[in-house]
Amino acid sequence: MPVKKIVVIGPESTGKSSLCGELAARYGTDWVAEYAREYLLAHGTNYSYEDLLTIAKAQVEMEDRQAAEMDRLAAESSGLPAGRNILFIDTDMYVMRVWCEFVFGKCHSWILDQVATRKYDGYLLCRTDLPWVKDELREYPDLVSREKLFHIYRDSMINQSTPWAEIGGTADQRLQNAIDAVNHMVEGAEKRSL
């Protein structure tokens, strides 16, 4: 059975990384971390438009490498156990597109091409109902900016064809809402592949 890719997106400080880790643990599978954090911690937060392209390409490379490894393991063992064939992805090219456009008012054509061609089995869009948590990389502590970004992400989801769900609530509610959505998305993807 091919690897099912579920992407977690949304504004900063909406629990994307935590949710990816929790979902991967729940399903006994892997997840792809957001490369931007690693890059900005190494290079500083005074990033340029070109830095975002570098980040985007590394994010895609990490995702493709992890998906290929899961496919290889599945081929060697005649498939992965139920749930193990799901790859959770913290951040994709929709996030990179929104970041480019929000900060620089434009987006690299490479990122736009990736948005148009990469295929996923579902998206989890995290709501801004968690309190903003300060760290050295976060830029938008005000709820107005976070809500504006959320609506940009929501519009992106509405205007594409991959199944998606909004995820909100407290930590436990958020996880259960995400599990319910993932189960529904994976069942739908399996039916579509028959």
Accessible surface in RSA format (square Angstrom, percent):
REM  Atomic radii and reference values for relative SASA: ProtOr
REM  Chains: A
REM  Algorithm: Lee & Richards
REM  Probe-radius: 1.40
REM  Slices: 20
REM RES _ NUM      All-atoms   Total-Side   Main-Chain    Non-polar    All polar
REM                ABS   REL    ABS   REL    ABS   REL    ABS   REL    ABS   REL
RES MET A   1   129.93  67.3  83.86  55.5  46.07 109.7  88.60  75.3  41.33  54.8
RES PRO A   2    86.88  63.3  78.94  72.0   7.94  28.9  86.09  71.1   0.79   4.9
RES VAL A   3    17.65  11.6   3.43   3.1  14.22  34.3   3.43   3.0  14.22  38.6
RES LYS A   4     6.94   3.4   6.94   4.3   0.00   0.0   1.26   1.1   5.68   6.1
RES LYS A   5    38.48  18.8  38.48  23.6   0.00   0.0  16.31  14.7  22.17  23.6
RES ILE A   6     0.00   0.0   0.00   0.0   0.00   0.0   0.00   0.0   0.00   0.0
RES VAL A   7     0.00   0.0   0.00   0.0   0.00   0.0   0.00   0.0   0.00   0.0
RES VAL A   8     0.00   0.0   0.00   0.0   0.00   0.0   0.00   0.0   0.00   0.0
RES ILE A   9     0.00   0.0   0.00   0.0   0.00   0.0   0.00   0.0   0.00   0.0
RES GLY A  10     1.96   2.4   0.00   N/A   1.96   2.4   0.00   0.0   1.96   4.4
RES PRO A  11     2.27   1.7   0.00   0.0   2.27   8.3   2.27   1.9   0.00   0.0
RES GLU A  12    36.05  20.7  28.74  21.7   7.31  17.4  21.29  41.2  14.76  12.1
RES SER A  13     9.06   7.7   1.74   2.3   7.32  16.9   3.19   6.8   5.87   8.2
RES THR A  14     0.24   0.2   0.00   0.0   0.24   0.6   0.00   0.0   0.24   0.4
RES GLY A  15    21.30  26.3   0.00   N/A  21.30  26.3  16.53  45.4   4.77  10.7
RES LYS A  16    20.25   9.9  17.72  10.9   2.53   6.0   6.45   5.8  13.80  14.7
RES SER A  17    45.15  38.2  40.52  54.1   4.63  10.7  31.84  67.8  13.31  18.6
RES SER A  18    72.40  61.2  60.06  80.2  12.34  28.4  31.37  66.8  41.03  57.5
RES LEU A  19     3.29   1.8   2.41   1.7   0.88   2.2   2.99   2.1   0.30   0.8
RES CYS A  20     0.00   0.0   0.00   0.0   0.00   0.0   0.00   0.0   0.00   0.0
RES GLY A  21    23.59  29.1   0.00   N/A  23.59  29.1  17.62  48.3   5.98  13.4
RES GLU A  22    72.67  41.7  65.81  49.8   6.86  16.3  30.96  59.9  41.71  34.1
RES LEU A  23     0.00   0.0   0.00   0.0   0.00   0.0   0.00   0.0   0.00   0.0
RES ALA A  24     4.43   4.1   4.10   6.3   0.32   0.7   4.14   5.8   0.29   0.8
RES ALA A  25    82.82  76.1  50.91  78.6  31.91  72.6  63.29  89.1  19.53  51.7
RES ARG A  26   133.68  56.1 107.59  54.8  26.09  62.1  37.80  51.7  95.88  58.1
RES TYR A  27    26.60  12.4  15.03   8.6  11.57  30.1  20.65  15.5   5.96   7.3
RES GLY A  28    37.43  46.2   0.00   N/A  37.43  46.2  35.03  96.1   2.41   5.4
RES THR A  29    14.07  10.0   0.00   0.0  14.07  33.5   0.00   0.0  14.07  21.3
RES ASP A  30    47.53  33.3  45.35  45.1   2.19   5.2   7.44  17.5  40.09  40.0
RES TRP A  31    89.79  36.0  69.94  33.9  19.85  46.6  48.51  25.9  41.28  67.0
RES VAL A  32     5.73   3.8   2.52   2.3   3.21   7.7   5.73   5.0   0.00   0.0
RES ALA A  33    45.47  41.8  42.60  65.7   2.87   6.5  42.60  60.0   2.87   7.6
RES GLU A  34    36.76  21.1  30.28  22.9   6.47  15.4   1.16   2.2  35.60  29.1
RES TYR A  35    39.44  18.4  38.57  21.9   0.87   2.3  10.86   8.2  28.58  35.2
RES ALA A  36     3.55   3.3   3.44   5.3   0.11   0.2   3.44   4.9   0.11   0.3
RES ARG A  37    75.68  31.8  75.29  38.4   0.39   0.9  30.83  42.1  44.85  27.2
RES GLU A  38   107.59  61.8 100.09  75.7   7.50  17.8  42.63  82.5  64.96  53.0
RES TYR A  39    22.45  10.5  20.99  11.9   1.46   3.8   8.65   6.5  13.79  17.0
RES LEU A  40    12.61   7.0  10.68   7.6   1.93   4.8  10.68   7.5   1.93   5.2
RES LEU A  41   102.67  57.2  71.83  51.4  30.84  77.5  74.21  52.1  28.45  76.6
RES ALA A  42    79.85  73.4  37.89  58.5  41.96  95.5  48.13  67.8  31.71  84.0
RES HIS A  43   125.28  68.5  87.78  61.0  37.51  96.0  59.23  61.0  66.05  76.9
RES GLY A  44    35.41  43.7   0.00   N/A  35.41  43.7  30.79  84.5   4.62  10.4
RES THR A  45    69.59  49.5  55.48  56.2  14.11  33.6  22.10  29.7  47.50  71.8
RES ASN A  46   153.22 105.7 123.94 119.8  29.28  70.5  39.54  95.2 113.68 109.9
RES TYR A  47    26.77  12.5   9.63   5.5  17.15  44.6  10.67   8.0  16.11  19.9
RES SER A  48    51.19  43.3  47.45  63.3   3.74   8.6  44.83  95.5   6.36   8.9
RES TYR A  49    37.38  17.5  35.99  20.5   1.39   3.6  29.61  22.3   7.76   9.6
RES GLU A  50   105.23  60.4 103.56  78.3   1.67   4.0  60.83 117.7  44.41  36.3
RES ASP A  51    34.51  24.2  34.12  34.0   0.40   0.9   0.33   0.8  34.18  34.1
RES LEU A  52     0.00   0.0   0.00   0.0   0.00   0.0   0.00   0.0   0.00   0.0
RES LEU A  53    31.53  17.6  31.53  22.6   0.00   0.0  31.53  22.1   0.00   0.0
RES THR A  54    69.14  49.2  63.51  64.4   5.63  13.4  40.60  54.5  28.54  43.1
RES ILE A  55     0.77   0.4   0.77   0.6   0.00   0.0   0.77   0.6   0.00   0.0
RES ALA A  56     0.00   0.0   0.00   0.0   0.00   0.0   0.00   0.0   0.00   0.0
RES LYS A  57    95.65  46.7  90.68  55.6   4.97  11.8  44.44  40.0  51.22  54.6
RES ALA A  58    23.01  21.2  18.83  29.1   4.17   9.5  22.12  31.2   0.88   2.3
RES GLN A  59     1.36   0.8   1.36   1.0   0.00   0.0   0.68   1.4   0.68   0.5
RES VAL A  60    12.63   8.3  12.56  11.4   0.07   0.2  12.63  11.0   0.00   0.0
RES GLU A  61   102.06  58.6  97.43  73.7   4.63  11.0  32.09  62.1  69.97  57.1
RES MET A  62    40.91  21.2  37.90  25.1   3.02   7.2  34.20  29.1   6.71   8.9
RES GLU A  63     1.85   1.1   1.85   1.4   0.00   0.0   0.00   0.0   1.85   1.5
RES ASP A  64    61.62  43.2  56.91  56.6   4.71  11.1  28.56  67.2  33.06  33.0
RES ARG A  65   138.29  58.1 130.06  66.3   8.24  19.6  74.60 101.9  63.70  38.6
RES GLN A  66    47.64  26.6  46.11  33.7   1.52   3.6   5.42  11.5  42.22  32.0
RES ALA A  67     8.33   7.7   8.33  12.9   0.00   0.0   8.33  11.7   0.00   0.0
RES ALA A  68    59.59  54.8  50.50  77.9   9.09  20.7  54.89  77.3   4.70  12.5
RES GLU A  69    66.30  38.1  63.37  47.9   2.93   7.0  31.53  61.0  34.76  28.4
RES MET A  70     2.36   1.2   2.28   1.5   0.08   0.2   2.36   2.0   0.00   0.0
RES ASP A  71    69.10  48.4  63.87  63.6   5.23  12.4  25.98  61.2  43.12  43.0
RES ARG A  72   108.13  45.4 100.75  51.4   7.38  17.6  67.52  92.3  40.61  24.6
RES LEU A  73    61.17  34.1  60.00  42.9   1.17   2.9  60.04  42.2   1.13   3.1
RES ALA A  74     9.92   9.1   8.68  13.4   1.24   2.8   8.93  12.6   0.99   2.6
RES ALA A  75    84.81  78.0  50.06  77.3  34.74  79.0  62.00  87.3  22.81  60.4
RES GLU A  76   120.06  68.9  79.47  60.1  40.59  96.7  47.01  90.9  73.05  59.6
RES SER A  77    71.18  60.1  45.23  60.4  25.95  59.8  50.74 108.1  20.43  28.6
RES SER A  78   114.87  97.1  72.75  97.1  42.12  97.0  48.22 102.7  66.65  93.4
RES GLY A  79    22.61  27.9   0.00   N/A  22.61  27.9  12.96  35.6   9.64  21.6
RES LEU A  80    30.30  16.9  10.10   7.2  20.21  50.8  10.89   7.6  19.41  52.2
RES PRO A  81    88.54  64.5  74.85  68.2  13.70  49.8  87.88  72.6   0.66   4.1
RES ALA A  82   107.35  98.7  69.47 107.2  37.87  86.2  80.15 112.9  27.20  72.0
RES GLY A  83    16.44  20.3   0.00   N/A  16.44  20.3  10.04  27.6   6.40  14.3
RES ARG A  84    72.57  30.5  72.57  37.0   0.00   0.0  22.82  31.2  49.75  30.2
RES ASN A  85     6.78   4.7   6.78   6.6   0.00   0.0   2.60   6.3   4.18   4.0
RES ILE A  86     3.64   2.1   3.64   2.7   0.00   0.0   3.64   2.6   0.00   0.0
RES LEU A  87     0.00   0.0   0.00   0.0   0.00   0.0   0.00   0.0   0.00   0.0
RES PHE A  88     0.00   0.0   0.00   0.0   0.00   0.0   0.00   0.0   0.00   0.0
RES ILE A  89     0.00   0.0   0.00   0.0   0.00   0.0   0.00   0.0   0.00   0.0
RES ASP A  90     0.29   0.2   0.29   0.3   0.00   0.0   0.00   0.0   0.29   0.3
RES THR A  91     1.76   1.3   1.76   1.8   0.00   0.0   1.76   2.4   0.00   0.0
RES ASP A  92     2.68   1.9   2.05   2.0   0.62   1.5   0.74   1.7   1.94   1.9
RES MET A  93     3.80   2.0   3.80   2.5   0.00   0.0   3.80   3.2   0.00   0.0
RES TYR A  94    20.51   9.6  20.37  11.6   0.15   0.4   7.58   5.7  12.93  15.9
RES VAL A  95    11.08   7.3  11.08  10.0   0.00   0.0  11.08   9.6   0.00   0.0
RES MET A  96     0.98   0.5   0.98   0.6   0.00   0.0   0.00   0.0   0.98   1.3
RES ARG A  97    43.00  18.1  43.00  21.9   0.00   0.0   7.45  10.2  35.55  21.5
RES VAL A  98     2.09   1.4   1.13   1.0   0.96   2.3   1.80   1.6   0.29   0.8
RES TRP A  99    36.73  14.7  32.57  15.8   4.16   9.8  35.55  19.0   1.18   1.9
RES CYS A 100     0.00   0.0   0.00   0.0   0.00   0.0   0.00   0.0   0.00   0.0
RES GLU A 101    73.22  42.0  62.71  47.4  10.51  25.0  24.45  47.3  48.77  39.8
RES PHE A 102    58.81  29.4  28.42  17.6  30.38  79.1  34.52  20.9  24.29  69.5
RES VAL A 103    54.90  36.1  24.30  22.0  30.60  73.7  28.41  24.7  26.49  71.8
RES PHE A 104    68.37  34.2  42.92  26.6  25.44  66.2  49.55  30.0  18.82  53.9
RES GLY A 105    66.05  81.5   0.00   N/A  66.05  81.5  31.11  85.4  34.95  78.3
RES LYS A 106   113.29  55.3 106.37  65.3   6.91  16.5  61.89  55.7  51.40  54.8
RES CYS A 107    21.01  15.9   0.91   1.0  20.10  47.2   0.91   2.3  20.10  21.7
RES HIS A 108    17.62   9.6  13.54   9.4   4.08  10.4   6.43   6.6  11.18  13.0
RES SER A 109    82.35  69.6  75.60 100.9   6.75  15.5  41.73  88.9  40.62  56.9
RES TRP A 110    72.89  29.3  69.62  33.7   3.27   7.7  53.07  28.3  19.83  32.2
RES ILE A 111     0.00   0.0   0.00   0.0   0.00   0.0   0.00   0.0   0.00   0.0
RES LEU A 112    74.21  41.3  68.94  49.3   5.27  13.2  69.37  48.7   4.84  13.0
RES ASP A 113    83.76  58.7  81.86  81.5   1.90   4.5  19.22  45.2  64.54  64.4
RES GLN A 114    29.73  16.6  29.73  21.7   0.00   0.0   0.00   0.0  29.73  22.5
RES VAL A 115    32.60  21.5  16.49  14.9  16.11  38.8  20.81  18.1  11.79  32.0
RES ALA A 116    72.91  67.0  45.71  70.5  27.20  61.9  55.19  77.7  17.71  46.9
RES THR A 117    88.80  63.2  73.31  74.3  15.48  36.9  67.05  90.1  21.75  32.9
RES ARG A 118    44.53  18.7  28.11  14.3  16.42  39.1  15.49  21.2  29.04  17.6
RES LYS A 119   155.89  76.1 141.58  86.9  14.31  34.1 107.31  96.6  48.58  51.7
RES TYR A 120    23.17  10.8   6.31   3.6  16.86  43.9   7.59   5.7  15.58  19.2
RES ASP A 121    31.46  22.0  30.77  30.6   0.69   1.6   1.03   2.4  30.42  30.3
RES GLY A 122     0.00   0.0   0.00   N/A   0.00   0.0   0.00   0.0   0.00   0.0
RES TYR A 123     5.16   2.4   5.16   2.9   0.00   0.0   0.44   0.3   4.72   5.8
RES LEU A 124     0.00   0.0   0.00   0.0   0.00   0.0   0.00   0.0   0.00   0.0
RES LEU A 125     0.00   0.0   0.00   0.0   0.00   0.0   0.00   0.0   0.00   0.0
RES CYS A 126     0.00   0.0   0.00   0.0   0.00   0.0   0.00   0.0   0.00   0.0
RES ARG A 127    99.02  41.6  99.01  50.5   0.01   0.0  23.04  31.5  75.97  46.0
RES THR A 128    12.93   9.2   4.51   4.6   8.42  20.1   0.10   0.1  12.83  19.4
RES ASP A 129    79.15  55.4  43.25  43.0  35.90  84.9  44.16 103.9  34.99  34.9
RES LEU A 130    41.43  23.1  38.76  27.7   2.66   6.7  39.53  27.8   1.90   5.1
RES PRO A 131   107.53  78.4  93.25  85.0  14.27  51.9 105.14  86.8   2.39  14.9
RES TRP A 132    59.66  23.9  36.44  17.6  23.22  54.5  36.44  19.4  23.22  37.7
RES VAL A 133    91.04  59.9  87.99  79.7   3.05   7.4  91.04  79.1   0.00   0.0
RES LYS A 134   160.69  78.4 139.18  85.4  21.51  51.2  95.60  86.1  65.08  69.3
RES ASP A 135    33.34  23.4  22.61  22.5  10.74  25.4  27.13  63.9   6.21   6.2
RES GLU A 136   121.34  69.7  92.45  69.9  28.89  68.8  58.41 113.0  62.93  51.4
RES LEU A 137    17.49   9.7   7.43   5.3  10.06  25.3   8.12   5.7   9.37  25.2
RES ARG A 138    67.99  28.5  47.01  24.0  20.98  49.9   3.32   4.5  64.67  39.2
RES GLU A 139    75.43  43.3  51.31  38.8  24.12  57.4  27.97  54.1  47.46  38.7
RES TYR A 140    48.15  22.5  48.04  27.3   0.12   0.3  36.37  27.3  11.78  14.5
RES PRO A 141    77.15  56.2  61.97  56.5  15.18  55.2  62.16  51.3  14.99  93.2
RES ASP A 142    66.04  46.3  57.36  57.1   8.68  20.5  45.91 108.0  20.13  20.1
RES LEU A 143   101.26  56.4  95.23  68.1   6.04  15.2  95.49  67.1   5.78  15.5
RES VAL A 144   119.91  78.9 114.43 103.6   5.48  13.2 118.33 102.8   1.59   4.3
RES SER A 145    22.08  18.7  20.73  27.7   1.35   3.1   1.35   2.9  20.73  29.0
RES ARG A 146     6.57   2.8   6.57   3.3   0.00   0.0   0.00   0.0   6.57   4.0
RES GLU A 147    60.38  34.7  60.38  45.7   0.00   0.0  28.82  55.7  31.56  25.8
RES LYS A 148   122.14  59.6 114.32  70.1   7.83  18.6  67.55  60.8  54.59  58.2
RES LEU A 149    12.00   6.7  12.00   8.6   0.00   0.0  12.00   8.4   0.00   0.0
RES PHE A 150    13.37   6.7  13.37   8.3   0.00   0.0  13.37   8.1   0.00   0.0
RES HIS A 151    94.07  51.4  93.95  65.3   0.12   0.3  66.30  68.3  27.77  32.3
RES ILE A 152    53.03  30.2  50.64  37.7   2.40   5.8  52.16  37.6   0.87   2.4
RES TYR A 153     9.68   4.5   9.68   5.5   0.00   0.0   0.22   0.2   9.46  11.7
RES ARG A 154    84.50  35.5  84.50  43.1   0.00   0.0   5.72   7.8  78.78  47.7
RES ASP A 155    79.89  56.0  79.54  79.2   0.35   0.8  19.26  45.3  60.63  60.5
RES SER A 156     9.18   7.8   0.76   1.0   8.42  19.4   7.10  15.1   2.08   2.9
RES MET A 157     0.13   0.1   0.00   0.0   0.13   0.3   0.00   0.0   0.13   0.2
RES ILE A 158    91.00  51.8  67.45  50.3  23.55  56.8  70.41  50.7  20.58  55.9
RES ASN A 159   122.22  84.3  86.37  83.5  35.85  86.3  31.98  77.0  90.24  87.2
RES GLN A 160    39.11  21.9  14.52  10.6  24.59  58.6  22.70  48.3  16.41  12.4
RES SER A 161   115.85  97.9  79.91 106.7  35.94  82.8  54.08 115.2  61.78  86.5
RES THR A 162    26.14  18.6  20.64  20.9   5.50  13.1   3.81   5.1  22.33  33.8
RES PRO A 163    46.64  34.0  35.59  32.4  11.05  40.2  46.64  38.5   0.00   0.0
RES TRP A 164    72.70  29.2  47.12  22.8  25.57  60.0  30.49  16.3  42.20  68.5
RES ALA A 165    25.97  23.9  20.59  31.8   5.38  12.2  25.97  36.6   0.00   0.0
RES GLU A 166    44.25  25.4  25.04  18.9  19.22  45.8   9.67  18.7  34.58  28.2
RES ILE A 167     1.48   0.8   1.42   1.1   0.05   0.1   1.48   1.1   0.00   0.0
RES GLY A 168     2.04   2.5   0.00   N/A   2.04   2.5   1.32   3.6   0.72   1.6
RES GLY A 169    22.46  27.7   0.00   N/A  22.46  27.7  20.52  56.3   1.94   4.3
RES THR A 170    85.50  60.8  79.97  81.1   5.53  13.2  77.46 104.0   8.04  12.2
RES ALA A 171    66.68  61.3  57.49  88.7   9.19  20.9  60.85  85.7   5.83  15.4
RES ASP A 172   120.64  84.5 112.89 112.4   7.75  18.3  34.68  81.6  85.96  85.7
RES GLN A 173    98.80  55.2  93.60  68.4   5.20  12.4  34.12  72.6  64.67  49.1
RES ARG A 174     8.03   3.4   8.03   4.1   0.00   0.0   8.03  11.0   0.00   0.0
RES LEU A 175    44.29  24.7  44.24  31.6   0.05   0.1  44.24  31.1   0.05   0.1
RES GLN A 176    91.02  50.9  90.43  66.1   0.59   1.4  41.60  88.6  49.42  37.5
RES ASN A 177    63.54  43.8  58.20  56.2   5.34  12.9  11.36  27.3  52.18  50.4
RES ALA A 178     0.00   0.0   0.00   0.0   0.00   0.0   0.00   0.0   0.00   0.0
RES ILE A 179    10.92   6.2  10.92   8.1   0.00   0.0  10.92   7.9   0.00   0.0
RES ASP A 180    78.07  54.7  69.56  69.2   8.51  20.1  30.31  71.3  47.75  47.6
RES ALA A 181    14.39  13.2   5.81   9.0   8.58  19.5  13.94  19.6   0.46   1.2
RES VAL A 182     0.08   0.1   0.08   0.1   0.00   0.0   0.08   0.1   0.00   0.0
RES ASN A 183    58.42  40.3  55.67  53.8   2.75   6.6  17.62  42.4  40.79  39.4
RES HIS A 184   136.80  74.8 133.08  92.5   3.73   9.5  85.34  87.9  51.47  59.9
RES MET A 185     6.41   3.3   4.45   2.9   1.96   4.7   6.41   5.4   0.00   0.0
RES VAL A 186    16.97  11.2  16.97  15.4   0.00   0.0  16.97  14.7   0.00   0.0
RES GLU A 187    95.95  55.1  94.10  71.2   1.85   4.4  32.04  62.0  63.91  52.2
RES GLY A 188    19.57  24.1   0.00   N/A  19.57  24.1  18.75  51.5   0.82   1.8
RES ALA A 189     6.33   5.8   2.72   4.2   3.61   8.2   3.41   4.8   2.93   7.8
RES GLU A 190    55.58  31.9  55.11  41.7   0.47   1.1  15.92  30.8  39.66  32.4
RES LYS A 191   148.94  72.7 135.67  83.2  13.26  31.6  83.82  75.4  65.11  69.4
RES ARG A 192   141.03  59.2 106.78  54.4  34.25  81.5  80.42 109.9  60.61  36.7
RES SER A 193    78.86  66.6  39.92  53.3  38.94  89.7  38.39  81.8  40.47  56.7
RES LEU A 194   182.92 101.9 120.74  86.4  62.17 156.3 149.69 105.1  33.22  89.4
END  Absolute sums over single chains surface
CHAIN  1 A     9525.2       7637.1       1888.1       5373.0       4152.2
END  Absolute sums over all chains
TOTAL          9525.2       7637.1       1888.1       5373.0       4152.2
